């Protein structure tokens, strides 16, 4: 999975999202995007 624009989340966050999407149960984790959401909010707050 690759973004068309760099998101600057780093490999650690990307790997965690991929792991949470591709769970053993075959269903994405309910909070699979939570870390990325928090990071995005933090970046937006810093730029405002």
C-alpha positions in Angstrom: 0.0 0.0 0.0 1.6 3.3 -1.1 0.3 6.8 -0.7 0.5 9.0 -3.8 1.9 11.8 -1.5 4.3 11.1 1.4 2.4 11.2 4.7 5.5 11.4 6.8 4.0 8.9 9.3 7.1 6.7 9.2 7.5 3.0 8.7 6.5 2.1 12.3 3.0 3.6 12.0 2.5 2.2 8.5 3.5 -1.3 9.6 1.1 -1.0 12.6 -1.8 0.0 10.4 -1.1 -2.8 7.9 -0.9 -5.3 10.8 -4.2 -4.0 12.3 -5.9 -4.2 8.9 -4.7 -7.7 8.1 -5.6 -9.5 11.3 -5.7 -13.3 11.8 -9.5 -13.1 12.0 -9.6 -11.7 8.5 -11.3 -8.5 9.8 -9.6 -5.2 10.3 -9.2 -4.1 13.9 -11.8 -1.6 15.0 -9.1 1.0 15.8 -6.7 0.2 13.0 -6.4 3.9 12.0 -6.3 5.4 15.5 -2.6 6.0 15.7 -2.5 7.6 12.2 -5.6 9.7 13.1 -3.9 11.0 16.3 -0.7 11.8 14.4 -2.6 13.6 11.6 -4.6 15.7 14.2 -1.3 16.6 16.0 0.3 17.7 12.7 -2.7 19.7 11.7 -2.8 21.4 15.1 0.8 22.4 14.9 0.3 23.9 11.5 -2.7 26.0 12.5 
